[in-house]
Amino acid sequence: MKRATIAILVAGSLFSAACNVGPRYKRPATPVPETIRGAEPQSDQASIADLAWWELFRDEQLQSLIRAALAQNYDLRSAVERIAEARAQLGITRSARYPDVSLDASATAGKAQGGTKSTFFTLAPDASYQLDLFGKVHNQIVAGQAQVTAAEESRNSVILSLVGEVAADYFQLLTLDAALKTAQDTAAAQESSVTLVKTRLEYGATTQVELLQAQQVLDSARAQIPDLERQIAQTENALNLLAGRLPAGIERGKLLDEQYLPPAAPEGVPSSLLERRPDIRSAEQQLIVANANIGVARAAFFPNISFSVSGGGTMGHATSASSGQTTLWSAAGQLSQPIFNGGRLRSNLKVTEAQQREALLTYQQTIQKSFGEVSDAAIGYHKLHEVRLQQDSNVKHLAEAEALSRQRYEGGLVAYSEVLDAQRVLFSARLSLAQARGNEQIALVTLYKTLGGGWQK
């Protein structure tokens, strides 16, 4: 029995490598642009996506939020379980490489009419093995391995998205904080202005119109405050949801204008996207799965060859006779060749071939889409950087104009309405500057994410 089992394994290992009717996988040629539209010419620098997320996002509180999300986010935890499921399924598939061995045991006791007692014990081991002569199991294993890798890349995609969402929401929160402080500071300053205008009105030094204008600037600043507080609370809730936590306040680290911005944000070589972006890598693994499934479908046209070995031994004892022992074994081989199945095998092959072509199109489309996303992100980041610089300059000049109008008013050269107009324009510009700074930070996050950065360990 033991020798027969060894013979089956040896024969199986030899025949399994003999013939594989499945197509060999080769990564398809895909057009890659020489440069990324909207990217700045910085070919001598590595891509910003090569930085780990904690090297780019240097706010310790933001890093704490990202770590919490990576540990507790439900979408990411589900993605990890899908990897475990794919690995277990691969284990099931790999088991077809080995023989099935079972052991049946039984015991029988009896008493004859003449008082003779008997006891018998039977052991019957069985082993069976199916040769993978045409690569059916081999291709199933290849597909299973690719499914595991695809699940791992899907997890990496979740990590990439999660890091990006947490960072973007955090910078949006700091943007709202900056806008709220601007509104609160403006409201506090305008309260003093309204008090001043009221005093001057009592002494006949100004008009009711100027008082109403001062009150309008104050009301405009005050009206911003509750809406900004609403947005802040909702953004905090969104961050807690990403981190797998219940709604609560979020601690802040650095202020928005203290956040790190790299001196340059190089996009790197376009072809590196094929290796860095996990969605492209996952799409390629699905193409490998589809390619292997063609091999499985082709193998179904060829014979199935299997071997089986069975044996048994019986030991018994009877009171009227001496104990006895018998041993029997048998070996058999079987060949099964499909003859007619109504076109089922042919249609199944056509299904797998169509699925392979579809997977190829998905892979190519994913690559094309990725270059579009990177181009949009590069254009967005560089142009929003210019917007922020212009808005910085605008606020600086408007602040100087507001200070000058105050001096002119105190010197009796202009009416107070000129001061109010300058304050109104400055308040609006400061709100725009806060938004411009937030947009620049979020655009950097988007560029980093579309380049495939953020999921590395």
C-alpha positions in Angstrom: 0.0 0.0 0.0 2.8 2.4 1.0 4.8 1.6 -2.2 1.7 2.1 -4.4 1.0 5.5 -2.8 4.6 6.6 -3.4 4.3 5.4 -7.0 1.2 7.5 -7.6 2.9 10.7 -6.2 6.0 10.2 -8.3 4.0 9.5 -11.5 1.8 12.5 -10.8 4.7 14.8 -10.3 6.2 13.7 -13.6 3.0 13.9 -15.7 1.9 17.2 -14.2 4.8 19.0 -15.7 4.4 17.3 -19.1 1.9 19.5 -20.8 0.2 22.8 -20.0 -2.4 23.8 -22.6 -3.0 27.2 -21.0 -1.6 30.4 -22.6 1.5 31.9 -21.1 0.9 35.3 -19.5 2.9 38.3 -20.8 2.3 41.8 -19.7 0.5 43.6 -22.6 2.2 46.6 -24.2 0.5 49.7 -23.1 1.1 53.3 -24.4 2.7 55.5 -21.8 3.2 59.2 -22.3 6.7 60.6 -22.3 5.7 63.4 -19.9 2.7 64.1 -17.7 0.7 67.1 -18.9 0.7 69.8 -16.3 3.8 68.5 -14.6 6.8 70.7 -14.0 10.0 69.6 -15.7 11.9 68.0 -12.8 13.2 64.8 -14.4 16.2 64.7 -12.1 14.1 64.3 -9.0 12.3 61.3 -7.6 8.6 61.4 -7.4 6.9 62.9 -4.4 4.9 59.6 -4.2 8.1 57.8 -3.1 7.9 59.6 0.2 6.1 57.7 3.0 3.0 59.5 4.2 4.6 60.5 7.5 7.4 62.2 5.6 5.0 64.4 3.7 2.4 65.0 6.4 4.5 66.3 9.3 1.8 67.4 11.6 1.9 65.0 14.6 -1.8 65.2 15.2 -2.5 64.3 11.5 -0.1 61.4 11.8 -2.0 60.2 14.9 -5.3 60.4 13.0 -3.9 58.4 10.0 -2.5 55.7 12.3 -5.8 55.4 14.1 -7.6 55.1 10.7 -5.1 52.4 9.5 -5.7 50.4 12.7 -9.5 50.8 13.0 -11.1 51.8 9.7 -13.8 49.2 8.9 -13.3 49.3 5.1 -9.6 48.5 5.6 -10.3 45.7 8.1 -12.8 44.2 5.6 -10.1 44.4 2.9 -7.7 42.5 5.2 -10.3 39.8 5.7 -10.7 39.4 1.9 -7.0 38.7 1.7 -7.4 35.9 4.3 -10.3 34.5 2.4 -8.4 34.5 -0.9 -5.4 32.8 0.8 -7.7 30.1 2.3 -9.3 29.5 -1.1 -5.8 29.1 -2.6 -5.1 26.5 0.0 -8.2 24.6 -1.1 -7.1 24.8 -4.7 -3.5 23.7 -3.9 -4.9 20.6 -2.1 -5.7 19.1 -5.5 -2.0 18.6 -6.1 -2.0 15.9 -3.4 -3.7 12.5 -3.1 -6.8 12.0 -1.0 -6.1 9.5 1.7 -8.7 8.1 4.0 -8.9 5.3 6.6 -12.0 3.4 7.5 -12.0 1.3 10.7 -14.7 -1.0 12.1 -15.1 -3.5 14.8 -17.7 -6.4 14.9 -18.6 -8.6 17.9 -21.1 -11.5 17.8 -22.2 -14.7 19.5 -23.4 -17.8 17.5 -26.2 -20.1 18.6 -23.8 -22.6 20.0 -22.2 -20.1 22.3 -19.3 -19.2 20.1 -18.1 -15.7 20.5 -16.3 -13.8 17.8 -14.6 -10.4 17.5 -13.3 -8.8 14.2 -11.4 -5.6 13.6 -11.1 -4.2 10.1 -8.8 -1.4 8.8 -9.3 -0.2 5.2 -7.0 2.7 3.9 -7.8 4.2 0.6 -5.8 6.7 -1.6 -6.7 8.4 -4.9 -4.9 10.8 -7.1 -5.8 12.7 -10.2 -3.0 13.6 -12.6 -2.8 17.2 -13.7 -1.6 16.1 -17.1 -2.9 19.2 -19.0 -2.4 21.9 -16.4 -5.9 22.3 -15.1 -4.9 22.4 -11.4 -1.7 24.3 -12.3 -3.8 27.1 -13.9 -6.3 27.1 -11.0 -3.4 27.6 -8.6 -2.0 30.4 -10.8 -5.4 32.1 -10.8 -5.7 31.6 -7.0 -2.3 33.2 -6.4 -3.2 36.1 -8.6 -6.5 36.5 -6.7 -4.5 36.7 -3.4 -2.2 39.4 -4.9 -5.2 41.3 -6.3 -6.8 41.2 -2.8 -3.5 42.6 -1.4 -3.4 45.4 -4.0 -7.1 46.2 -3.2 -6.1 46.5 0.4 -3.3 48.9 -0.7 -5.8 50.9 -2.7 -7.9 51.2 0.5 -4.9 52.4 2.4 -4.0 54.9 -0.3 -7.6 56.3 -0.3 -7.8 56.3 3.5 -4.5 58.2 4.0 -5.6 60.7 1.4 -9.1 61.2 2.8 -7.9 61.6 6.4 -5.3 64.2 5.3 -7.7 66.1 3.0 -10.4 66.2 5.7 -7.8 67.4 8.3 -6.6 70.2 6.0 -10.3 71.1 5.3 -10.8 71.3 9.1 -7.8 73.6 9.5 -9.2 75.7 6.6 -12.5 76.1 8.5 -10.6 76.9 11.7 -8.7 79.7 9.9 -11.9 81.0 8.4 -13.6 80.9 11.8 -10.8 82.8 13.5 -10.9 85.4 10.7 -14.6 85.9 11.2 -14.3 86.1 15.0 -11.4 88.6 14.8 -13.3 90.7 12.3 -16.5 90.6 14.4 -14.5 91.6 17.5 -12.9 94.5 15.6 -16.2 95.6 14.1 -17.9 95.7 17.5 -15.4 98.4 18.5 -16.0 100.2 15.3 -19.8 100.2 15.8 -19.3 101.5 19.3 -17.1 104.3 18.0 -19.6 105.3 15.3 -22.5 105.3 17.8 -20.5 107.7 20.0 -19.7 110.0 17.1 -23.3 109.9 16.0 -24.4 111.1 19.5 -22.1 114.1 19.1 -23.3 114.7 15.5 -19.9 113.9 14.1 -21.2 111.3 11.7 -24.4 110.1 10.0 -26.9 107.2 10.5 -25.8 105.8 7.2 -22.2 105.3 8.5 -23.6 103.5 11.6 -25.7 101.2 9.4 -22.6 100.5 7.2 -20.5 99.6 10.3 -23.3 97.4 11.6 -23.5 95.6 8.2 -19.8 94.6 8.3 -20.3 93.3 11.9 -23.4 91.4 10.9 -21.7 89.9 7.9 -18.8 88.6 10.1 -21.2 87.3 12.8 -23.3 85.4 10.2 -20.2 83.4 9.1 -19.5 82.1 12.6 -22.4 79.6 13.2 -22.2 78.2 9.7 -18.4 77.7 10.0 -19.0 76.0 13.4 -21.5 73.7 11.7 -19.0 72.7 9.0 -16.2 72.2 11.6 -18.3 69.8 13.7 -19.4 67.8 10.6 -15.8 67.6 9.4 -14.7 66.3 12.8 -17.4 63.6 12.6 -16.2 62.6 9.2 -12.7 62.3 10.5 -13.8 60.1 13.4 -15.8 57.9 11.0 -12.7 57.3 8.9 -10.7 56.5 12.1 -13.4 54.0 13.2 -14.4 56.2 16.2 -17.6 57.7 17.5 -18.4 61.4 16.9 -16.2 63.7 19.1 -13.9 66.7 18.8 -10.6 66.5 17.0 -7.4 67.8 18.5 -5.4 70.1 16.2 -1.7 70.2 15.6 -0.1 73.0 13.6 -2.2 75.9 12.2 -3.0 75.9 8.5 -0.3 78.4 7.6 2.3 76.3 9.6 1.8 73.1 7.6 4.7 71.7 5.6 4.7 72.2 1.9 7.6 70.7 0.0 9.7 73.1 -2.0 8.9 71.1 -5.1 6.4 68.3 -5.9 7.9 66.3 -8.7 5.7 63.8 -10.4 8.5 61.4 -11.5 8.7 59.2 -14.5 5.3 58.4 -16.1 6.1 54.7 -16.4 6.6 54.3 -12.7 2.8 54.6 -12.3 2.4 51.1 -13.5 4.3 49.8 -10.5 3.3 52.3 -7.9 -0.5 52.6 -8.2 -2.2 49.6 -6.6 -5.4 49.9 -8.7 -3.2 49.2 -11.8 -1.4 46.4 -10.1 -4.8 44.9 -9.0 -6.2 45.2 -12.6 -3.1 43.3 -13.9 -3.6 40.5 -11.4 -7.3 40.1 -12.6 -5.9 39.9 -16.1 -3.6 37.1 -14.9 -6.6 35.3 -13.4 -8.6 35.6 -16.6 -5.6 34.3 -18.6 -5.2 31.3 -16.3 -8.9 30.5 -16.5 -8.5 30.0 -20.2 -6.0 27.2 -19.4 -8.5 25.6 -17.0 -11.2 25.7 -19.7 -8.8 24.2 -22.4 -7.8 21.4 -20.1 -11.4 20.3 -19.8 -11.2 19.1 -23.4 -8.6 16.5 -22.6 -8.7 13.2 -20.7 -8.8 13.0 -16.9 -6.5 10.3 -15.6 -6.7 9.2 -12.0 -5.3 6.4 -9.9 -6.6 4.8 -6.7 -5.2 2.3 -4.2 -7.3 0.6 -1.6 -6.5 -2.1 1.0 -7.8 -3.7 4.0 -6.9 -5.9 6.8 -9.1 -8.0 9.2 -8.1 -9.5 12.5 -10.5 -11.7 14.4 -10.8 -14.0 17.4 -13.4 -16.7 18.0 -13.8 -18.9 21.1 -14.1 -22.1 19.1 -11.3 -21.3 16.7 -7.9 -19.8 16.6 -7.4 -16.1 15.8 -7.0 -15.2 12.1 -5.8 -12.3 10.0 -6.4 -11.5 6.3 -5.0 -8.7 4.2 -6.2 -7.5 0.8 -5.3 -4.6 -1.4 -6.1 -3.4 -4.9 -5.0 -0.7 -7.3 -6.9 0.8 -10.3 -6.5 3.5 -12.9 -9.2 5.4 -14.7 -9.3 7.5 -17.9 -12.2 9.8 -18.7 -12.5 11.5 -22.0 -15.3 14.0 -22.8 -17.1 12.9 -26.0 -20.3 14.9 -26.3 -21.7 17.6 -24.0 -23.8 19.8 -26.2 -21.2 22.4 -26.8 -20.8 23.2 -23.0 -17.0 23.0 -23.0 -16.7 25.0 -26.2 -19.0 27.7 -24.8 -17.2 27.7 -21.5 -13.9 28.3 -23.3 -15.5 31.2 -25.2 -16.7 32.7 -21.9 -13.2 32.6 -20.4 -11.7 34.1 -23.6 -14.2 37.0 -23.5 -13.5 37.5 -19.8 -9.8 37.7 -20.6 -10.4 40.4 -23.3 -12.6 42.3 -20.9 -9.9 42.1 -18.2 -7.4 43.4 -20.7 -9.6 46.4 -21.6 -10.1 47.1 -17.9 -6.4 47.0 -17.3 -5.7 49.4 -20.2 -8.5 51.7 -19.2 -7.2 51.8 -15.6 -3.8 52.9 -16.9 -5.3 55.5 -19.2 -7.5 56.9 -16.4 -4.6 57.0 -14.0 -2.6 59.3 -16.3 -5.6 61.6 -16.7 -6.0 61.8 -12.9 -2.3 62.6 -12.4 -2.5 65.3 -15.1 -5.5 66.9 -13.5 -3.9 66.7 -10.1 -0.6 68.2 -11.3 -2.4 71.1 -13.0 -4.6 71.6 -10.0 -1.7 71.7 -7.5 0.6 74.0 -9.5 -2.2 76.4 -10.4 -3.6 76.5 -6.9 -0.1 77.2 -5.6 -0.1 80.3 -7.9 -3.6 81.3 -6.6 -2.4 81.1 -3.0 0.7 83.3 -3.7 -1.5 85.9 -5.4 -4.0 85.8 -2.6 -1.2 86.3 -0.1 -0.1 89.4 -2.0 -3.7 90.6 -2.2 -4.3 90.4 1.5 -1.0 92.1 2.3 -1.9 95.0 0.0 -5.5 95.2 1.2 -4.3 95.3 4.9 -2.0 98.2 4.0 -4.9 100.0 2.2 -7.1 99.5 5.3 -4.5 100.9 7.6 -4.0 103.9 5.3 -7.7 104.6 5.1 -7.8 104.7 8.9 -5.0 107.2 8.9 -6.8 109.3 6.4 -10.0 109.1 8.4 -8.3 110.1 11.6 -6.7 113.0 9.8 -10.1 114.1 8.7 -9.4 113.6 5.0 -12.1 111.0 4.2 -15.4 109.8 5.6 -15.6 106.7 7.8 -17.4 104.9 5.0 -14.0 104.5 3.2 -12.7 102.7 6.3 -15.7 100.4 6.3 -15.3 99.6 2.6 -11.7 98.7 3.2 -12.5 96.5 6.2 -15.3 94.7 4.2 -13.0 93.9 1.3 -10.2 92.9 3.7 -12.5 90.5 5.5 -13.5 88.8 2.3 -9.9 88.6 1.1 -8.8 87.0 4.3 -11.5 84.3 4.0 -10.4 83.7 0.4 -6.8 83.4 1.6 -7.7 80.7 4.2 -9.6 78.8 1.5 -6.6 79.2 -1.0 -4.2 77.8 1.6 -6.5 74.9 2.3 -7.0 74.2 -1.4 -3.3 74.1 -2.0 -2.8 71.6 0.8 -5.7 69.4 -0.4 -4.4 69.6 -4.0 -1.0 68.3 -2.7 -2.8 65.4 -1.1 -4.6 64.7 -4.3 -1.4 64.7 -6.4 0.3 62.4 -3.9 -2.6 60.0 -4.0 -3.0 59.9 -7.7 0.7 59.2 -8.1 0.2 56.2 -5.9 1.9 57.4 -2.7 0.7 56.7 0.8 0.2 53.0 1.0 3.8 51.9 1.5 4.6 50.3 4.8 
